[in-house]
Amino acid sequence: MSVSKLVEKLWETVGAKSISALCKPGQIRREGLANIEIERKKMLILAQTEKEIEDIKSGKAIVSLNDFNNPKIISLEGEQQYDKSGSMEPYINMDSLTKTIRANFLANELQKEMNIANSLIIAEEILSTDQTEPTTEQIEDDWLYRWRDSASTSSSEKLQELWGRILAGEMKSPGSYSLRTIDFIKNLTQKEATQIQKLFSFVFFGNIIKNKEIGEDFNNEYLKEQLRFGFLSEMQALGVISGVESFGLTSTFKSLKEEEFYHFYIYNDKVMQITHNDPKKELILGVIILTPLGHELRSLCPVTIDSTYLNYVIELIKSLGFKITIGDYIEDTDGRCYSRNNVEV
């Protein structure tokens, strides 16, 4: 299979802006290596670099990556110098101290490069299956450098995946993610990321749906525990949602057809279709809304809708007089979307 044009654009952009010192497939490609050899060499270098970082952190070595094709370790191990005068006075070996400082600095810089490289590889994996024609619009330099500096500080796999997804999304559609979102993710802890991902499993129609007649209560013991007021308040304090304290906030959905009420929502590779005989009827639901930041983060976190919450939403909509059918979401090679195997619930 040929490399997708989006992947080519990714590496052209990364190479032109010197975003990564470890991932330079353009340089390797000029040497005539096949695509499989490119991947092999890239992964070997990353694996070796991880080992070298550990050696550097332990004070055993430093590594030189001036020649990308031939990384070299420079050993720091050797005879140590000590104060042999017998004096108990404090003694600082400046040469040893300088080496230690230099080694720690290089280890930290290498760790940053590893973080960037891991996020770039995730972005590549995402774009490799997308045959969409790239837009002629380019990612802004300020955005790209902010992404690099922010991704370099994230060592956890969960956050590196987020950085990979945000770069892939921005590469496909420049302007999709704001600098504010980059700054938010940069300061996000792994615990907060997990909590936000949990929150998104309760998002439907771009909101958290609840019964508008009973305030904050979901009238369901499981949902009361999962979406307790304290948890929602924490998410609101982060700026992901809004309206936690509101008892009258609603969202109105009008018909997408003229002959009858019709609306739909795609989730979990399924399509929910909502219908009613009256085309003028409106679907009004109580909601806690996602903020603009929340919507951007939601697009980065593919999650499965919680099954108990899904059943709650279905019963809530049906109680308002609407009919619901659910089918498989299908997208053919021409980009046309439709549903099949529809079943009324």
C-alpha positions, 0 to 999 in steps of 0.5 A, a space after each residue: 500500500 502506498 503512503 497516504 498523502 497526509 503522511 507525506 505532508 506530515 513528514 514534509 512539515 516536520 522536516 521543514 520545521 526541524 520539529 524532531 531530531 529523531 524522526 527524519 524519514 525524509 533524510 532516510 528516504 534520500 538514501 534509498 531505503 524501502 518503506 519497511 526499512 524506514 519503519 524498522 530503522 526508526 523503531 530501532 533508533 527509538 528503542 536504543 535511545 530509550 536504553 541510552 537515556 537510562 544509561 545517561 540518567 544513571 550517569 554511565 554514559 552520554 549519547 551523540 546523535 549528530 549522525 542520525 544513521 549512527 548514534 554513538 554512546 560516549 561513556 562517562 565511566 572511568 576512574 573517579 577522583 577523590 580527595 585523598 588528603 584524609 581531610 574531612 572538609 567538604 570537597 567538590 570535584 568540579 570535573 566530575 560535577 560538570 560531567 554530571 550536569 552535562 549528562 543530566 542535561 543531555 538525558 533531559 533533552 533526549 527524553 524530550 526528543 523521545 516524547 516528540 518522536 512517540 507522538 509523531 509516530 502516533 500521528 503517522 499511524 492515524 493518518 496512514 489509514 486516511 486517504 483524504 486529499 490534503 488541504 493546501 492550507 499549512 499549519 501555522 508555525 507558531 502552532 507547530 512550535 507550540 505543539 512541539 514544546 508541549 509534546 516534549 514534556 509529556 512522558 505518559 502514553 495517554 498524553 502522547 496519544 493525545 498529542 499524536 491525535 491533535 497533530 493528526 487532526 490539525 494536519 488534516 484540517 489546519 485550525 481545528 485545535 486552538 493554542 488554548 487547547 494545546 496549553 490545556 493539554 500541556 498542563 493536564 495530569 494523567 489523572 485529569 485526562 482519565 477523568 475527562 475521558 470518562 466524562 466523554 462516555 456520557 456525552 450524547 448530541 454533544 452534551 450530557 443529557 438529563 431530565 430537564 424536569 428533575 434538575 441535577 438528578 438523573 433518576 438512576 442510581 448508577 448515573 447518580 454515582 458516575 455523574 455525581 455533582 462533585 465530579 461534574 463540578 471538577 470538570 466544570 472547573 477545568 473548563 470542559 463543561 458548563 451549566 452544572 449548577 443550572 436547573 433549566 438549561 436545555 438544548 432544542 433539536 428541530 427536524 432535518 426533514 420537512 415531511 416528518 420530524 427526523 434527527 439522527 446521531 452517530 455513536 459507537 459505529 451505530 446510527 440512532 434515528 429519531 422520528 415523529 409524525 409531526 414535522 413541527 415537533 421539537 426534541 427538547 432535552 435538559 443538558 450540561 453543555 460542552 464548552 468549545 474547549 470540551 468539544 475540541 478535546 472530545 474530538 481527540 478522545 474516541 470513547 464508547 458511550 456508556 451502555 447504562 447512560 445510552 439506555 437512559 437517553 433512549 428511554 428519556 427520548 421515547 418518553 417524550 413521544 418519539 420513535 427510535 431506531 438504531 442501525 449500523 453506520 456504514 461509509 462506503 468507498 465513495 464517502 457516502 454514509 448510510 445505516 443498515 440493519 435498523 431496529 426499533 428500540 
